[in-house]
Amino acid sequence: MAEKVTIILPMLPPSLPAEGKTQRRRQQAEEKKWQDYIASEWTLSGKPKFNTIRVTLIFSFPEKGQYALADYLATGSKLVGDAVKGRFISDDGPEQLMGWSFLFQFGVHPQTKVIIEAVRQADEGWQRPSCSLYENCNAPICPLDQTSLKGTWYPREEICHSRTQGNLPWIRAQRKIVASGAPADRYFNLLMLERNCIIKKGIAGLDPNEADTTQFKKWLADHPVKKEMSEEEKKARSAHLKKFQFQDADA
């Protein structure tokens, strides 16, 4: 069974206030359209059933402009939440729907991408991490949650704020990736974040629309591990730096 299902709807969620009979009918029709579309994709995927899931919604707008993003979050969450309940998961409570992530981007056509990832926490005796920040933290990869380490991270998503965990190399890499201006619609996994490679402007993650294996191998080839200096090279570099320090002092 697939651990991740991606559904691309050729539309954006509407902002339809349920006031008046006409608006309520339009809202009900829109809800049915989303329900039917996701139900059809669920059937084509083999009707997968998960104990717990994490959902990512990526809203793609056809052109730049002013959008009431909060409305898209509210209506999109409701439409998708109602559609996955009873299909991918039996209920949409916090025990089964473990997390939501939202991204906004601009594309050629309006669309909503729904990424549903299985979280095997219930099967592995998962326990809530003992972190005071956990309840209000939306970081998709948590250093204290072993199952989340198998997930993905987009540059616009949260990064662990824990002071005790914040010095981990892969969390430092996340900060560098954000500072480099990496595209928000391309994701990184833990193996990529842990890779001791050069992080600079132009770095980008993997495309969620392409097969993981092929582009992951290419990404590793394009981002080789930084060469570690030998002890002799370190000593030579240290002596070289000291030489210039003495010259600056004499000047």
N, C-alpha and C positions, 0 to 999 in steps of 0.2 A: 504494500500500500504506500502511495506517495506521502511523504512527510510535509509537502507543501503544495498548495493548489493556487494557481493564479487565474483570476477571472478579469477580463477586460470588458467593461460595459461601454458602448459607444455613446455615452451621455454623462452629464453631470447631475448630481442631485438638485432638485428644485428647492426654492424657498417659497413654500406655499402655506401661508397662515390659514388654519382651519376655521375661517369665519364665513358663515353663510353656506347655504346648501350647495351652490355652484363650486365654491372652493373646496368643500369637503369631498364632493364627487371627484374633482380633479385630483385631490390628494390621494383618495382611495384608488383611483385609476393608476396613478404614478407608483404607489406602493405595490400594486398588483404586477405592474410591469417589471419592477425590480425583483419581486419575489419569483416571478415566472422565469426571468432571465437567469438568476442565480440557481434556481431549482434545476433548470435545464443543464447548466454547466456542471452542477453537482452530479447529475445523472450520467453525463458524458465522462466524468472523472471516475466513475465506478462506485458512486455513492459512499465516499469515505466517511467513517465515523471516528471522531477523536474524543479523548477524555478531556483534554484541555487544549486551547488554541490561543495564538496571538494573531491579531489582525492588523494589517497595514493598509491604509487607504491613500492612494496617490491620485490627486485631482489634477487633470491636465486641462488648461484653459487655451482656447484657440488664439488669443492675443492678449497682450499686456493691457492692463487697465485696473480700475478700482473695483474690487470685489468684496462683498460682505463674507469674509472667510468663515466667520463664526456660524453663519447660516448653513454653509456647506458642511461644516463639521457636525452640526446638530442634526440636519436632515440626513446626511450621509450615514452617520452612526446609527440612526434609528432604522433606516431602510436596510442596511447591511446586517445589523444586529437581529432584526426580525427575520431576515432571510436565512441566516445561518442556524438560528435556533430551530431545533427539531430535525435538522439535516446533519450538518457537520458536528454539532454538539446537541445534547438533549435539552439544555437550558442555557440562558445567557447570563447567569449569575457570575460573581467573581471567582467562584471555585472552578469554573470551566472556561470562561472568557478572561484569560489572564492579563491581557494588555491590548491597548490600541495605540497605533502610531499614525500620524498624518503628515503628508507631504504635498506641496503645491508646486506645479511646474507649468511651463508654457509649451504647447506643441502645435501640431498642424490642425488637429481636430479635437473637439471636446470629448473627454473620456474619463472614466473612473476605473482605476486599476485596484482590484481587491486581492491582497495576498494573504492567504490563510495558512499559517504555519502550525504544525502540531508541536505541542509542548508536553514532553513525556514526564511531567513532574508527578502526576498521580501514580504512574506505574513504578516510579523509582523511589518511592518513599520520600518525596520531596518535603522539606520543611522550610518555613518562611525564614529567610536570613535574619540574623540578629543584628540589624542595623537600624539606628534611630531614624535614618532618612528613607527607609524602604517604602513606607506607606505613601509618601508623596513623591517618590522618584519614578520617572518614566524612562529611565535608561534601559534600552532593550537588551544590553549585555551587562550583566552584573557580576563582579568578581566573587561574590558570595553565593551566587546561584549557579550551580554547576550545569544545570540544563540550559540556562540562557547562553552559556558559552558556545553552544552549538548553533546559535542564531546568527542574525545579520545586523549590521548597523549602517545607517545612512548618515552622512555628515550633518544633516539638520536635526537629527535626533539627539536626545540628551546623552551626556557623558556622566559617569559616576562622579558624585560630588564628595564622596567620603575622603576625609583627610588621611585616614589610616590606610586606604587602598589607592589613593590618587597617584602614588609614585610608581605604580606598576608600569613597565615599559609599554604595554599595549594601550594603556589609558593616556600616557604621554603622547603616543603616536596619534591617538584620536584628536587630541588638542592641536597637534601640528597639522594634521590633515584639514581640520576646520580653518586654521589660520592660513593655510595655503590657498583657500578658495576652491577646494575640490567640488565638483558637481554634486548637487544635493540628491539627484535621482539615481545615483550609482552607489551600490552597497559594498561593504567590506565584511569579511568574516574574521574570526579570531586569528587564523593562521596568517592572514595578510597583515593584520595589525601587529602581530608579534614578530613579523619579519624585520630583521635589522637592516633595512634598506634606507636609501636617501629619500626623504620626504620634502618635496619642493613644489613650487607652483607648476601646475600641469598634471599632478598626480590625480588619478581617477579610479574609482572602484569598478565593480562589475555591472554589466547591463542586465537588469532583471528580465528583459525580453529575450535574452539569449541563453543557450545551454551553459550551465555552470562549469562543467569539466573543461571544455576547450578553452574558454576565455580565462579560467583560473590558471591553467598551465601557462598561457601566454603572459598573464600578468606577472607570474613568478619569474618568467624569463626576462621580462622587461624591467623588473625591479630586483636585480641581484643583491645578495647579501653584501654589506660593506666589508671590505677587506680589513681584517684585524692586524694591527701592527705587531711585529715580533718584539721581544724584549730589547733586542739590539736597536731596532728602529725607534722604540720609545725613548731609550737612553740618548740616542743621537738627536732626536727632536728636542728633548729636554735641554741638552747641552747647547743646541742651536738657539733656543729661546733665551737661555741664560746669557748667552753672548750678546744678544741684542739688548737685554736689560742692562747689562754693564755699560754698553755703549751709550744708552740713553742717560744713565746716571752721570757719566763723564761729561756729556754735553751740557 
